[in-house]
């Protein structure tokens, strides 16, 4: 397993639902504009969990070799599958994300 695959495996379950939940929430906002009823709070049922999943997914994006968080390094370039292809190595320890991990590094945490 490569470091890129390891990170995608850790991040994917949290990042994949983000976009559909967010889109449904935004669609609800536009559908309910101008209404004066409690149903106006409906978009937050979708947008709230989407934001929480996005944040959890970002904090699960760690280097499998040094254990440092990569979300600050990536900024807005993170994809729902984990690392974008343009990111080739860890800025902290220098490990190449496309090389195979040793067996003892595949599950450091």
PyMOL commands that set and color helices and strands:
alter all, ss='L'
color gray80, all
select helices_A, chain A and resi 3-31+38-59+71-77
alter helices_A, ss='H'
color red, helices_A
deselect
rebuild
show_as cartoon
